[in-house]
Amino acid sequence: MKNAINYYYNLFPDDIHQTDKLFYFDKGQERYILLLYEGDVNTLQEIYNLHVSLLQKKVYVHQILLNKDGQIVTLINGLPYILLKVLHYKEKIDLNNVLSFSNVGMESSKLEIADWGTLWSNKNDHMEYQISQLGQKHPIIRESFSYYIGLGETSIQLVNTISKEQTPKVIAHRRISKDDTVFELYNPLNLIIDTKVRDVAEYFKNSFFKGENINDELNRYLMYGGLNTSEHLFFLARMLYPTYYFDLYGEIISGKTEDEELKKIIDKVDDYELVLKHIYQYYKTFLNIPPIEWLER
């Protein structure tokens, strides 16, 4: 790997270290990370252009370094790698880190997530077909799946009632986790364009299912997050949609995770319903919100 970095990037590091699917090394006061790229190559130029725009706006993201041929991706041993120059990478993120991105407005591009309703509906249909074929192999999924698909359907129905014109687009992430470090937060390869509530909702859901008490931060966000009517409703829809279950479902179906992991989520179903009811009842005090019968009880 050292020879490849020397040849393609003219950097000549003294020592290179490997962790999982990345290599890292230091030069002076700066750290470089060579990542195996597993994303969509068709959006790479858009990602590069977005990260250049953010750097020009003084928004901190890791810098993508082009190789000697001016290419974003370097093939090393037949595998695609991208080199990033980073400054911050170890600290765990908090809610303030997540919110800092929600103020960075962006124009539309191929990286924009256009319509949650359509995306979620297609995803639900795909998973329902999978369960019809594979359900017998995964009894825990089979027994719990209907409930979470029901949550998804409620989310889709709500999203389809919301005006999209009042939701400006900002920098967001494909997925965000309570356990992420600022390396993941500032990694331009993770960035997309979506509404300002996407990352915050995913952060709250992930924190809750990792055992965190989210009540105080959630209440402050609901009251002081600066959301307009459409964004409040999108936030509720995002909190309703069980990405936490469906992400784990995908890992189980692909053989990366054991079925038993789902029990950690299923055991918290009653407590999480209380969170959803709290948000819904709070919104009912000042929003004209479509009725959701089971949250009324």
C-alpha positions in Angstrom: 0.0 0.0 0.0 2.9 2.4 0.7 4.2 2.1 -2.8 0.7 2.9 -4.2 0.4 6.0 -2.0 3.9 7.1 -3.0 3.1 6.6 -6.7 -0.4 8.0 -6.9 -0.2 10.8 -4.4 3.5 11.6 -4.0 3.2 11.7 -0.2 5.8 9.1 1.0 4.5 8.3 4.5 6.9 6.7 7.1 4.3 4.4 8.5 0.8 3.3 7.4 -1.7 1.7 9.7 -4.8 -0.4 8.7 -8.2 -0.5 10.4 -11.0 -2.5 8.8 -11.4 -1.1 5.3 -9.2 2.0 5.6 -5.5 2.9 5.9 -4.3 5.9 7.7 -1.0 7.8 8.1 0.3 11.1 9.3 2.4 13.8 7.6 3.4 16.7 9.8 0.3 17.9 11.6 -2.1 16.3 9.2 -3.8 12.9 9.0 -4.6 11.1 5.8 -7.1 8.3 5.4 -7.4 6.0 2.4 -10.9 4.6 2.2 -12.2 1.7 0.3 -15.1 3.3 -1.7 -18.3 1.1 -1.8 -20.8 3.8 -2.8 -22.4 4.7 -6.2 -19.7 5.7 -8.7 -22.3 7.6 -10.7 -22.6 10.3 -7.9 -18.9 10.6 -7.2 -18.4 13.8 -9.2 -21.5 15.4 -7.5 -20.0 14.5 -4.1 -16.7 16.0 -5.1 -18.3 19.2 -6.4 -20.4 19.4 -3.2 -17.4 19.1 -0.9 -15.5 21.8 -2.9 -18.5 24.1 -2.5 -18.6 23.4 1.2 -14.9 24.1 1.6 -15.3 27.4 -0.3 -18.1 28.3 2.2 -15.8 27.6 5.1 -17.9 24.6 6.1 -15.6 22.0 7.4 -15.5 18.6 5.7 -12.6 16.4 5.0 -10.8 17.2 1.8 -10.9 14.7 -1.1 -7.4 14.5 -2.7 -7.2 13.7 -6.4 -4.5 11.3 -7.5 -1.7 12.1 -9.9 -4.0 11.6 -12.9 -6.6 14.0 -11.5 -9.0 11.2 -10.6 -11.1 10.9 -7.5 -10.9 7.1 -7.3 -7.6 5.2 -7.4 -7.7 1.5 -8.2 -5.2 -0.4 -5.9 -5.1 -4.2 -6.3 -8.3 -3.9 -8.3 -10.2 -2.1 -5.5 -11.4 1.5 -5.6 -9.9 3.8 -2.9 -10.3 7.5 -2.1 -7.8 9.6 -0.1 -9.0 12.1 2.4 -7.1 14.7 4.3 -8.6 15.1 7.8 -8.0 17.1 10.9 -10.6 15.8 13.4 -11.5 12.2 13.6 -11.6 10.8 17.2 -14.2 12.8 19.1 -17.7 11.4 19.5 -20.4 13.6 18.0 -23.2 15.2 20.0 -26.5 16.9 19.0 -24.8 20.3 18.5 -22.5 18.7 15.9 -25.5 17.3 14.1 -27.4 20.6 14.2 -24.5 22.5 12.8 -25.1 20.9 9.4 -28.8 21.7 9.4 -28.1 25.4 8.8 -26.1 24.8 5.6 -28.5 25.4 2.8 -27.8 23.8 -0.6 -29.2 23.9 -4.1 -30.7 20.7 -5.7 -28.4 18.2 -7.2 -28.3 14.4 -7.9 -27.5 14.0 -4.2 -30.9 15.3 -3.2 -33.3 12.9 -1.6 -36.4 13.9 -3.4 -39.4 12.1 -2.0 -39.5 10.1 1.3 -43.0 8.8 0.6 -42.0 7.1 -2.7 -38.7 5.8 -1.4 -40.2 4.3 1.8 -43.1 2.8 -0.2 -40.8 1.1 -2.6 -38.6 -0.1 0.3 -41.6 -1.5 2.2 -42.8 -3.4 -0.9 -39.4 -4.9 -1.4 -39.1 -6.0 2.2 -42.6 -7.5 2.2 -41.6 -9.6 -0.9 -38.4 -10.7 0.9 -40.4 -11.8 3.9 -42.8 -13.8 1.8 -39.7 -15.7 0.4 -37.4 -15.8 3.5 -39.6 -15.4 6.5 -39.5 -19.1 7.6 -35.8 -18.8 8.2 -36.2 -15.8 10.5 -38.9 -16.3 13.0 -38.2 -13.2 15.1 -38.5 -11.0 11.9 -41.7 -12.9 10.9 -43.3 -12.3 14.3 -42.4 -8.6 14.5 -42.4 -7.4 10.9 -46.1 -6.5 10.6 -45.8 -4.0 13.4 -42.9 -2.1 11.9 -44.3 -2.2 8.4 -47.4 -0.6 10.0 -45.2 2.1 11.4 -43.8 2.6 8.0 -47.2 2.9 6.4 -48.2 5.5 9.0 -45.1 7.5 8.1 -45.8 7.3 4.4 -49.4 8.5 4.8 -48.2 11.5 6.9 -45.4 12.4 4.5 -47.9 12.4 1.6 -49.9 15.1 3.2 -47.0 17.5 3.8 -46.3 20.5 1.5 -42.8 20.1 0.1 -42.5 23.7 -1.0 -41.8 24.9 2.6 -38.9 22.6 3.3 -35.5 24.1 2.2 -32.8 21.6 1.5 -29.6 21.4 3.6 -26.5 19.2 4.0 -27.4 15.8 5.6 -26.0 12.3 5.9 -27.1 9.0 4.6 -27.3 7.7 8.1 -26.1 9.1 11.4 -25.4 7.3 14.7 -24.9 8.3 18.3 -21.6 6.4 18.3 -20.2 8.2 15.2 -17.1 10.3 15.5 -16.5 13.6 13.8 -14.7 11.6 11.2 -18.0 10.1 10.0 -19.7 13.5 10.4 -17.3 15.4 8.2 -16.7 12.6 5.7 -18.0 14.0 2.3 -18.6 10.5 1.0 -21.5 10.3 3.6 -23.2 13.5 2.5 -26.5 14.0 0.8 -29.0 16.8 0.4 -32.3 16.5 2.3 -34.5 18.4 4.9 -32.9 19.7 8.1 -34.8 17.2 10.3 -33.4 14.1 8.7 -30.1 13.8 10.7 -31.7 15.0 13.9 -34.5 12.4 13.8 -32.0 9.6 13.1 -29.7 10.8 15.9 -32.6 10.8 18.4 -33.8 7.3 17.3 -30.3 5.9 17.4 -29.7 7.4 20.8 -32.9 6.1 22.2 -32.3 2.5 21.1 -28.7 2.7 22.5 -30.3 3.3 25.9 -29.9 7.1 26.1 -32.5 9.3 27.8 -33.5 11.7 25.0 -36.3 13.5 26.7 -34.6 16.8 27.6 -32.8 17.2 24.3 -35.9 16.2 22.4 -38.1 18.7 24.2 -35.6 21.5 23.6 -35.5 20.7 19.9 -39.3 20.6 19.6 -39.6 24.0 21.2 -36.5 25.8 19.9 -35.4 24.0 16.8 -36.7 26.7 14.5 -38.8 24.4 12.4 -41.6 25.5 10.2 -44.9 23.7 10.0 -43.8 21.3 7.2 -40.5 20.5 8.9 -42.3 19.7 12.2 -44.5 17.2 10.3 -41.5 15.7 8.5 -39.8 15.3 11.9 -42.7 13.3 13.2 -42.8 11.2 10.1 -39.1 10.5 10.3 -39.4 9.6 14.0 -42.3 7.3 13.1 -40.4 5.5 10.3 -38.5 2.6 11.9 -35.1 2.9 10.1 -33.6 1.4 13.3 -35.5 -1.9 12.6 -35.2 -1.9 8.9 -31.5 -1.3 8.9 -31.0 -4.2 11.3 -33.4 -6.3 9.2 -31.2 -5.7 6.2 -28.1 -6.9 8.1 -29.9 -10.0 9.2 -31.1 -10.9 5.8 -27.7 -10.4 4.3 -26.1 -12.6 7.0 -24.1 -9.9 8.8 -26.1 -9.9 12.0 -27.9 -12.5 14.1 -31.7 -12.4 14.5 -31.4 -12.1 18.2 -30.2 -8.5 17.9 -33.7 -7.5 17.0 -34.9 -8.3 20.5 -33.1 -5.3 21.8 -35.3 -3.1 19.6 -38.5 -5.1 20.1 -38.2 -5.0 23.9 -38.3 -1.2 23.8 -41.5 -0.9 21.6 -43.7 0.4 24.4 -41.2 3.0 25.6 -40.7 4.2 22.1 -44.4 4.5 21.5 -44.5 6.9 24.5 -41.9 9.1 22.7 -44.0 9.2 19.6 -47.2 10.0 21.5 -45.4 12.8 23.3 -44.3 14.4 20.0 -47.7 13.9 18.5 -49.6 15.4 21.5 -47.2 18.3 21.6 -47.7 19.1 17.9 -51.5 18.8 18.3 -51.4 21.9 20.6 -50.3 24.2 17.7 -50.4 22.3 14.4 -53.2 21.2 12.1 -51.9 17.6 12.1 -53.6 14.7 10.4 -55.1 12.4 13.0 -53.2 9.3 13.8 -55.6 7.1 15.7 -53.3 4.9 17.7 -51.3 7.9 18.9 -54.5 9.3 20.3 -54.9 6.5 22.9 
